[in-house]
Amino acid sequence: MKKITKSLFPAAGYGTRFLPATKSIPKEMLPVLDKPLIHYGVEEAINAGLSDVNLIIGRGKGAIEDYFDKNYELETEIAGTPKEKFLNPIRDLIENGIFTFRRQGEMRGLGDAIYKAKSMIGDEPFGVILADDICYTEEDSVMEQMKKVYQKYGVSVVAIMEIPKENSNKYGIIDGTEIEDGIFRVSKMVEKPKPENAPTNLAIIGRYILTPDIFDILEETEAGTGGEIQITDALQKQAENGKVIALKFKGKRFDCGSVEGYIEAINYFYERK
């Protein structure tokens, strides 16, 4: 079984729920306290050993590239002052990660964004982190928890959480058989079903470990819900062969793609600062 060293960050979306701010600022750069959303996800990936960081971006997302690069003017200006220590968190990521960027070009859904990374990932398993979702855990990060599941079962892994069933039209929903406490062999995945059509209340969040055969499946996947290529549809093909595991992760997840979840995350981390 190949070791997972690569992570993928689809970061090309428009962030329309945060307009007008995201007209000129990438949503991934919105700050939660003193770090942008994308920082939390990359930190989680690198700390889990996925230090080969690949980002799919779009037009107007240059600030993300700049963030993971040196700023010589700023660093020279504050060198040797008490303010220099504030750069330590991003310096640690830059020193410990390898960063590669590619443009998605046309917004055609999460599945398409992942497919665009085929040449970056190659024939290796990889982790996918959506920066919209910040996860707080007391011990192992969500990606570390998922790695342990992958190392045991050797198939794609999705992180799930229980939601009120009336919110099922906002998530990909799984159905399956619980094979260990909190671990399910997935038999069915449905993208944003109406509550009356949802098979369970177990929703996929923005953390995945995918095996490389997902690229061949995505290549044949047609546009689905919302006219976009959905990663859920591709994962369903794997699930039909018993090759998807769902993990009910330990921790707390914040949907920072919504204003309410974003404010909740800010308050939560501020209280623990």
N, C-alpha and C positions, 0 to 999 in steps of 0.2 A: 504494500500500500504506500502510495506516494505521500510524502510529508507536505502539509499545506503551508506554503510560504507567501502566497499571493493574495492580495485583497483587491476588491473592485468597488469603486464608489460611483454609481450613476448620479451625476450632478448637473444635468443639462436642463432640468425643468424650469418653467417660468416663475414658479412661486406666486401664482396669481392670488392666493388667499392673503398675501401680505402687500398687495398693491395699495398705495402707489410706491411704497418703500422699495419694492423689488423691481421697479422700473429701471433702476440703475445700480442696485446692490444685489448681488446673488443671494438668494435666500439662505444658502449654506454659510454665508458670512455674517448672518445676523448673530449678534452676541448673546450668549447666556453668561451673565456676569462679565468676566474679562476675556473669555475665549469664544470664538465663533463656533457655530454648530458643527462644522466640518472637523474642527480640531478634536472634539470629543470622540467622533467616530474613528478618526485616524489613530488617535491615542489608544483606543480599544484594540484596533487591528495590530498595531506595532507591539503592544504589550502582550498580545496573544501569539506573537511570533510571525504574523503576516506582514512582514516589513517591506515586501515588494508591493508598493501602493500604486494602483492604477486608477485614474480618474477619467470618466467620460464627461466632458463638459460641452457647453454650447456657446453661442454668441453672447457677448457681454459678461462672460464668466472669468475674465482675466484676473480679477482680484483673487481668485482661488489659487491660480498659478503663482501670483506674487506672494501670497501668504506663505507658501512652502518654498520660498527662495530667500536669500539674504537681501537685506536692505542696507546697503553700505553707508548711505548718507545718514540714516537714522542711527545705525549702530555706532558710527564714528562720533556722532553728536553726543550720544549719552554714555559712551565708553568711560568707565572709571567713575561714574556717578551712581548714586543710590538707585536711580531708575533702571540701570542696566539689568538688574535681577529680574525685572518684569519680562524680559525676553527669554528667560531660561526655558519655559515650557515649550515654546515653538522651536527654539534651538535644539532641544532634546529630540523632537520629532524629525527635524531636518537631518540631524546627525545619525539617527538610527533607522531612517527610512530611505527607500529608493523610490522616487516619484516619476511617474510617466503619465502624460496627458494625451487625450485624443478627443476630437470634436465628434459629436453625434450627427450634426448637420441638420437633420429634420427630426422633429419631435414625434416619434412613432410608438412611444410607450416604453415601459421598463424592459420588456423582453428584447426590444430592438436595441436599447442602450447596452444591455448585457452582451448581445450578439456582436456589437461593434468592438467589443474587447477581445474577440477570438484570437487575433494575432498577438495581442499583448499577453494573454494567459497561456496559450498553447495547450498542450495535452496534459494539463495538471488540474487537480481539484483546487477550488478557490473559494474564499469567503466574499460575500457581498454585504455591504453595510449601507443603509440609506441614512444619510445625515439628518433627515427629518426626525428620526427616532433616536432620542437620547435614552440610554438605559443605565440605571444606577443599581449596582449590586454591592453587597457587603463583602463578598469573597471573590470567587471567579467571575470574570466578566461574562456576558452572554456568549461572546464568540469563543471564549475558553471553554465554557460549558458545552457548546456545540462541537468543538473540536474533539472532545472526549467521546461524544456520541458517534461522530464520524469514524474515529479510530477503532471503535468497537464494531460498527456495522458496515462501514465502507461504501455508503450510499449518500445521496443528497440529503441534507438536513435543513428543516425550516424551524424557526422559533415561533412558538404560538403562545397565546394568552386567552383567557376566558373574557368574553365581552357580553354585554346585554344583547340578547338576540335581535332586538329592534335596530341595532346598529350594524347588522351584518352587511348591509348594502354599501358599507364603507371599506370592507376588507375582503381579502381572499379567505375562504372558510374551508376547513379540512374535515374529513370524516375518516375514521379508521379504527383499528383495534389497539387497545392499550396493552403493550407487551412488557412494559416495566412501569414502575410508578412515574407518571408524568411523561412517558415516552410512548409514542403511537406509531404503528406501521400504517401509513396513509393509503387509503383505497380510493379516495375521491377528493378533488379540490375544485371549488367553484369560486369564480371571481365576482365579488360584490353582488351576491344573490339578494333578492327581496327576503325579508324576515320569514315569510311563510314558506320560502323555498330553501332556506338554509338548513343543511343536514345536521349541524351542531352549532354551538356558540364558541367554537375554537377558531380564533382568528390568527392569521399569519401577520407578523410584524416585520420590520425592515432589517432582518438578519437571515442570511442563507449561507449554507455551504453547498456548492454545486459541483457535481462531477463533470468532466469535460465533454461527455457525450451530449450535454445540454445544448451545445452549439449546433450540432447536427439536427437536433429536434427543433430548435428555434428557426433554423433555416427553412424548415418546412411548415412552420406555424403561421397560420393566416391571422389577420387582424380579428380581434374579438370584441369584448366589451369596450365601448367608447371609440371604436374604430382603431384601437391600438393593439400592438402585439404584446400579449400578456404573458409574463413569466409563469403565471399560474397554469395557463393552458399547456405550456411546455412541460411543467412539472407533473401535470396530470398524466402525460404519456409515460413518464418514469414511474409514477405511482401505479399505473396499470400492470407494471412488471414487478411490483413490490420494492421499488428502489427509491422510496422517499420515506424518511423518518421525521416525525414532528416532535419537538422537545418543548414541553411547558417549562420555560426557563424560570430560574429563581432570580427575582429582582423586580425593579419598578421601571416601567417604560413611560416616556413622555412623548406625545404626538406633537412635535414642534413644527409640524406642517400646518397646524391650526393656531390661531391667535390664543385660544383658551389654553391649549396644551403648552404653548410657548411661555405664557405667563406663569403657568403652574410650575414649569421647570425652573424658571428664574427664581421664584419664591422658594422652591424646595432646596435649590443649591445655595441660595443666600442664607437660609436658616442653618445650613451645615458648613458654612464657610469658616 
